[in-house]
Amino acid sequence: MPARKDIEDFLAQRHLAVVGVSRDSRQFANALYRRLRDGGRTLYPVNAAAAGAPMEGDRSFTSLAGVPDPLDGVLVMVPFTASAEVVRQALARGVRRVWLHRGAGRGAVSEEAVRLCRDAGVPVVDGACPLMFEEPVRGVHRLHRAVAGRRVAA
């Protein structure tokens, strides 16, 4: 269960990588990327298959190793089977905060990814969607926030 402080601290960061942004701008990861970027943050799209091609108008990166400093946090939007490897890359970079996205289904949340963060002392938001907490909360995310509020630790 994610802690409200970890959610707030993550969203307060100004330099974030989003792992799992797609070459298809219609994908949810891309909409989330645009919303966080348009809120005044510097975001870096990461997609191993993109080969560095621009994504959402920004230079993309094939791994977290190539993302320039500073890098405050990583939003992981890959299948749970790949999330532990992304967390390993984030920890190798010295990233201070990780968010494992969960929409429908398991999302990026895996026991191994969560354990890696906790063992390293890195705060992790293990589930939920940032759009449930990014003000102003819009549309269906208001309902999701109300439902998730029962699962978010104070």
Buried (B, 14 or more C-beta within 10 A) or exposed (E): EBBEEBBEBBBEBEBBBBBBBBBEBEBBBBEBBBBBBEEEBBBBBBBBEBEEEEBBEBEBBBBBEEBEEEBBBBBBBBEBEBBBBBBBBBBEBEBBBBBBBBBEEBBBBBEBBBEBBEEBEBBBBBBBBBBBBBEEBEEEBEEBBEEBEEEBEE
